[in-house]
Amino acid sequence: MTNCYNYEAFVKDDDYFKILLRLLKSDFVRNGLLPTWTNDSTILADTLMVQLKNASNDSTIRLFLQQNQAANVVYHYFHAAYDRLRLQACMLLGVLLDDATIRQLEIPGDELTCLYFDAIRQAHKLSNKCYKRVPIHMLLRAFAALAHNETIQSSVDTGADYFGFLLTLSDDYNIVYDILWTLSFNNSLHEKFNSHEPFLAQIRKFVDDPKSVLDKDVVRSAEGILWNLLDHNRIIALPHTPVNADERNVPSSSDRKQKISPIVNYPFDIMISYCHAEKSISKSIFEYLNSKSYRVWYDAKNMHGDSLQAMANAIQDSQCIIICMSENYELSNACRHEAQYAYALQRRILPIVAQSKYKARNWLGFIIGTLIYIDFTKYELHNAFSMLEAEMEHTDKTNEVTEKKIPVNQSEKKQAPKISLSTEYEHKCVKEWTHDDVISWCHAYDLLVISKLLEHYDGTHLLRLHNMSKVNGDNIVFQSLRDDCQKIGTNGKISLSFTEFVRFQSELETRLNERDTVKPKTITVAEQKTTRSCSLL
């Protein structure tokens, strides 16, 4: 067996890692495990696991392991009798899993989260900051990747003060701020953030006085947490005066060919959103589009990298966003901030594959959905560029056709019968809502597409949908609802936007969290029993 820390020579050797996985699947290793590091099978399994864990620090190897079902192999050791081997399996799963794989393998998220926090607590207590010879910074790095899964976020939300423990660790380990930024994307955890005012005051200070913090990444994480807590990604664009193209050293539209015909005259045709690891491809795209007279916003030197607001302004100033997809992009909270804000503003998104064999997962898969993407790792650059430009032109034509249809849709809308809305739902708990109550509630919050999808729903059905979203994940429910849109659409298919879906989830969550605190209403003695049961929802 080679040195466990020397994996660079095997980065492009797929066969080497296939052999490691085959050894871990072998009966010799699996059937000979002991609770101690005292026989060949246990020692070999531990060595193999360490080799794979260290190699997984490379995104190419990590992606290879993910796509070759390494998680299935490693999960077998999750309940190993030897505690260090169990910990190694836990750490490796941290960088391999996504929500879909967690559900497929039926991995208990609570148990996985508990094992991580137990190990981190033990390491934090010890003077050498190691547990089972694993440094705490490696434990936190693995959990930082795992925390991108909604299953794990739910476990942190419901766990025994996991959240408070993370806040305590933030004083000693800067990576914890990145973990907390990841968690802040989950709306369910906002209450926990808001209940820790001293922490919020601290990160506000970081943002207000960034020079007081040595690590700029901490400032960015602090800004990201505050941004998410204000729900900026779920509302219309922040007040912002678009800059002129010439203020960013970009030729004005009079000097360039308008290849994209915007409804609004944006200063930039395109913004390129990318992770630094994929800078080579993103720079090539910028140079090509620039040569074709597109007005491109490209942060080549990461000049605005310290300010999420600056990146948000760039998105507001651009009509189209090119997303350079990779696993590094998926794991970057800054990239997620850009992509989700672009989606929330309903900007046109053109995804490209910037890492060989990468497929969007979790939140990125949620945003990309069924959009057509171009694989820049599969084609020669000149062919990929031609495909990219063709896709932009195709999207532009689609946009023009949509614009021409607007008067017709408006005319049809004027002829549509008015819906008589009731406010009776305000005096009921959700479980008691009728079909009409659900529709009235949807229209009250301008959830027009949702109201069409839930036409035959009552309160019980609505609660069931809400529970399905918690169990299966928002992305699964969103895709299912979008599929339903295609089935029920008449005279042209209706489309559920990500923004409306998020508003629906948020408004329903708010309603349920209020414990059905409704407008004052006289309640008879006979109704008291029913009211008590409603308050449990």
N, C-alpha and C positions, 0 to 999 in steps of 0.2 A: 504494500500500500504506500502511495506517495505521501509526502508531507501534506497534512490536512490544510495547511494555509497556502499551499502552492497550487493554485488552480488556473493561473493565467495561461499556462501552456496548453490547457485543454478547452479553452473558450470555444473554439470552432470544431472541437472533436465530439460530435454528437454520440458516437459509439461509446466513448468513455463513460458518459453519464448514463447511457442505457445499461451498461454493464453494472454500474453502481446500483441502479434500480433493480436489476435482475437479482443481484446478490441480496438486497434487502427483502426481496420476495421469496428467496430460496427457503426450503424447509430446514436446511442446516442452521440458518440464522434464526428464523422465527421459532422453531421448536426447541432450540437449545438455550433460550434466554433465561438468565437467573436474576435474582434481586440485587446481586452484587457484581462488580467488575472483575470476576474471577474465572471466567472460562472463555474459550475462543469465540463462541457465538455472540456473547454479550459485548466483548471487546470489539469485535468486528462491526457489529451493528452500531455501536457508539462512534467508532471511527468513520464509518460510512456516513452517518448522520451529520457529523461535524464537517466532513468534506463537502457534502451537499449544501449545508447551511452557509459555509464560507463562500462557496462558489456562487450561491444565489445572490450574493451582493452585486454580481454583474447582471445587468438587465437582460442581456442576450441569453445567458444560462437560465435565469429565472423564468423567462418566457418559454424556453424550451421545456423546462420542468413542468410548468403549468399546462402546456399543451400535450404533454405525454403522460398525463394522469398520475404525476408523482404524488399528488395529494392522497390518492387512493392507497398508494403503497405506504406512505408515511403515517397515515391515520391508523394503520394496524398497530403502531408502536405508541399510540396515544395513551393506552392503558397498560403499558409495559410495567413489570414489577420493579425494574431498576429505575429509581426516580430520576437520575440524570438523563437516561435514555428517553424517558417520558418528557422531560423538559426540552431536550433537543428536538423531539418530534413536534412539540408545541410551538417552538420557535420557527421551525421550518414551515409548518402549516400557516404561520402568521404571514409569510410572504408568498404563499401559494394560493390561498383561498380567496374566492369571491363569494357573494351571497348565493349564487346559483349552485356552486359546488358544495357549500355548506348544507343547502337543502337536499341536494342529490345524495350526499353521503350521510345525511341525517346526523350531522355533528352537533352535539349539544353546545350551543353558544354560551350558555351560562357556565358550564363546566370548563370550557376552554378559557373564558375570561377569568374565572376564578383561579385557574392554575397559573395564569400569567401574573395576576396581582399577588398571589401568594409568593411566587418566586421573586417578584420585584420588592415586596415588603421584606423578605428575608435578606436579600442583597443589600437593601438600604440600611438595615440594622448593623450589618457586619462592617468592621473597620476597612477591609479590603474591597468592599462594595461588590462582592461576587457571591453568587449562589451556585453551588455545584460546579465551581470553576468557570462559571459564565458571568462576565462583567455586567453590571446593571445597565450600562449604556447599550449593550447588545440586546438585552431584554427589552429596553424601551424602544430601540430602533425596530425590532420585529413587531412590537405591539403598535407602533406608529403605522405600519403597513396594514396590520389586521384591523385597525380602528376604522378603516374606510368602508367596512362592511356594516350594513344596517343591522344585521343580526347581533353583532358585537356592540354596536351603539345602544341597542335596546337593553342588552345585559348591563352595560355601564349605567344606564338610566335607572334600572330596577335593582341593581346590586347593592351590597352592604357598604355604603359610603365609598365606593370606588372613585366617584367624582371628587369628593373632598380630599381623598388621598392624593389624587393627581395634582390638585391645587397646592398641596403641601410640597410635593416633589418639584414643582415649578421653580422654587427658590434655588434649587441645587442643579437642575438639569434643564438646559434650554430647549431640548427636544420636546419636552412636555408641552411647551407652548404650541408647537406644531400639532401635537396630538389633540390639544384642546381646540385648536382651530378646526381640525377635522370634525370633532364632535359638534362644534357650533353650527355646522351645516344641517344638523338634524334638529328640526323644529321642536321635537319632543323634549330636548334637553335644555331649551332656553330657560325654562323655569329654574333649573338648577343653577345656571349661570347667574340669573338675576337675583337669586337668593344669597349670593356671595358678594355683597357690595364692596368689601375691602379689596377683593381681587379685581373687580371691575375698576375701582378707583386707581389701582396700581397700573393696569394696562392703559387706562386713559392718560395717566402721567407719561407712560412710555411714548404714546402717540403724540402728546403735546410737546414733549421735550425729548426727541429721539437721541440727542447727543448724550443724554444721561445713561444710555444703554450701549454697552460695548458691542453686542451682537445685533447687527441690523436685521437678522432673520427674526429675532424676538419682537422687534418693532413691527415688522410686517405681519407676524402672527397676531399680535395685539390688535392691529388695525383690522385684520380679517375677522377676528372674533367680534369686535364691536360692529363691524359692517353687517355680519350675519344676524346679530341680535336685533339690529334695527330693521331686519327684513328687507334690505335694499334689493335683493335679488327677486323679490316677490311683488314689487310695485313698479309703477311706471318710472321712467328715467328721472334721475335727480335733476333739479334745476341746473342747467349748465349752458353757457353761451358757447356754441361751436366755434372753434378757432378757424381762421382762414388757412387755406392750404399753404400760402406763402409764408406763414408764421412758422411752419415746420420745414421750411426749405423744400417744399414740394411745388412744382409748377402749377399755376392756376388752371382751371378748366379750359380757359381760352387757349392755353398753350398745349393742351393735351386732347387726345381723341376721347370723347365720352363713350366708352364701350359699355358702360352700365348706365341705364337710364333710370335714375332714382325718382321716386315720387317726391321726396324731399331732396333739396340740393345739399347733400352732405359734403363736407370738405374733402373727405377721402372716399374713394371707391371701395377700398379693401383694407382691412387690418389683418395682419398675420399673427396668430396666437400660437406660441410654441414654447417648448421646454428647452432649456439651455443645452441639454444633451443632444438635441436634434437641430442645433444651430446651423450646421452645414447645409442641410436640405432647405431649411427656412430661408437662409440667405440666398440660395440658388433661386428659389421661387421669387423672392423680392427682386433680385436682379433681372429675372426674366420679365416679370410684370412691369417693372419700371421701364424696361426697354420697349415694351408694347404700349407705353404712354398711359398706363393705369396710375392713378394717384394712390399710393400705398403707404399706410402707416406701419412702420416696422421699427421696433425698438432694438436696433442692431447692437448697441452698446449697453443695453439694459439701463439706459439713462434714467428712466422713470420707474425702475424696479422697486424703489423704496416706498412708492405711493400707490396704493390700490385705487385711490380716487383718480390718479392720473391715468391709469389703465382703463378705468371705467369711462373717463372722458373720451379716451381714444375710441372705445366701442361706440359711444354715443355719436362720435364724429364720423363713423364709418358705416357704409351701407351694407357691406358684406364682410363676413369674418371667415378666414381660412383657418381651420384647426388642424395642426400637425399632430396627429394621434400617435401615441406611443405609450408604453407602460409608465415611463417616467412622467409623461403628461398626466396620465390617470392618477398617479400618486402625488402630484403636486397640487397643493391647496391653492396656490396662486393661479395656476392654470384653470383649476375648477372655478375659481372666482370669475375669471374672464369668460369661460364658456357658458356658465350659468347666467351671467349677467347679459351676455349676448342673446341667449335664448329668451330670457325674461323680457328683453326689449324687442323680441321678435325680429332680430336681424337675420338676414339670409346667411346660413351657415354652409360652408363647403368643406367637408372633412377630407383630409388626405392621410394615407398611412405613411408614417415616417420611420417606422421600425418594422423590419421584415417579419412577416407572419403575425403581426399584432392584430387582435380583434378587440373592439371596444367592450368593456365590461362595466358593471356597477353603474355609477352615476354617469359616466361618459357614454355608455351604451344607452342609457335612459335618454340622454339629450340627442344623440345621433339618430336613434330610432331606425327608420328605414331610409334615411338619406343615402343617396348614391355617393360613394367615396372613390378616390383615385389612389391606387397603390404606387407610390413613388419608389418603392423598393423592388417592384416587380418589372417595371418597364424602363427602357432607356429614357434618359431625362428629356430628350426632345419630344419623344412620344407622350410622356407623362404631361409635359407642358401643353402640348396640343390638346390632350384630353381635358386638362384643367380649363383652358380657355374655351373649349367647346361647351363644357358644363356651365361656365359662367354665362355664355351667350344663350344657352338653352334656358337657364333660370331666368334670364332677363326677358326672353320672349314669353315665358309663362307668366311673368309678372305683368307684362303689357296686356296679355289676354285677360288676366284677372281684372285689370283696370277697366278694360272695355266693357266688362260684364257688370260693373258696379251699378250703373244706372238701372239695368234690368232688375238686379237684386233689390235695389232701393224701391223700384216701382212695385215689385212683388210684395215687399215688406209693407208698403202703404196699403195694399189691398188686403193684407192679412187681417183676419178678425182679431179684435182686441181680446186679451185674456182677462177674465174677471178674477182678480186676486183676492184671497182671504187672508186675514191676519190671525185666524183661529190658532194656527200652529204656535203662536207666541205664548199661549196659555196652556200648552201641553208639553209633556216630556216627549223626547224624540220617539220612544218606543210606541207611543200612542198616535203618531202622525198617520193620517190617511194619505191616499195617493194625491189628493188635491193639496194637502198640507205640504207635501214634499215639493210639488211644483211651485206652490206659492213662495215657499222659502227660497227655492232656486232663483226665481225671478226677482225676489226682494234683494238678492245679492248679485244680480246681473249674471247668473250662471246659466246662460241661455242654451248652450250646447249640452251641458250637463242635464238640464231640465228635459231635453229630448231623450237622452239616454235613460233617464230615471222615470220615464212617463208612467210605468206600471209599478213603480216602487212605493211601498209604504214605509213607515218608520222602522219596522222590524228588518225589512230588506236593507235599508240604509245602514243600520247598525251592523248587519252581517257583512256588507261591503267594507265598512270601516275596519272591522276585525280582520277581514281577508288582507287588507292593505298592511296591517300590522304584522301578520303572520308571514305573508308571502313577499312583502316588500312593495313600495310604491311603484317601482318600475314595472312590475308584473301587472298590477292593476291598471296602470296607465296604458300599457300596450293593449290590454284586453278591452278597455273602453274605446281606444282608437280603432281596434278591429270592429267593434260594434258600430262605430260611426260609419264604416264602409258598408255595413250590411243594411242600415236603416236609411241611408241617404237617398233622397229622391230629388229629381231635377238637378242632379249634380250632388256629389257626396259632401256631407257635412264633415267638419274636421274639428277635433278637440285639441286645443292648444295646450302646451305645457303650462302656460301662465294660468289659464282657467282651471286646470286640474289642481294646481298648487293652491289657488284661491279657494276652491271647493274643499280641499283637505283642511286648509287653515280655518275656514269658517265653521266647518263641522266640528273640528277639534275644539274650537273656542266655545261652541254651543255645548258640547259635552263636558268641557272643563268647568263651565259655569254651573254645573249640576242643575241645569234647567231653572236657573234663577230668572223668573219671568216677571212681566209687568203685574202689578197688584191685581188680584182678582179675589172676589169673595168665595171662600171655600166652605162648603157645608160639611157637617159632621160625617155624612155618608161618603164624602169625597176624600176625607183625610187619609184613609187607609191606602187609597190609590196613589195619593200624592207622595206618601212616604216611600212607596216602592219605586216611584219615578225618580226620586232623588238619588237612588243608587246608581243610576245610569251615568 
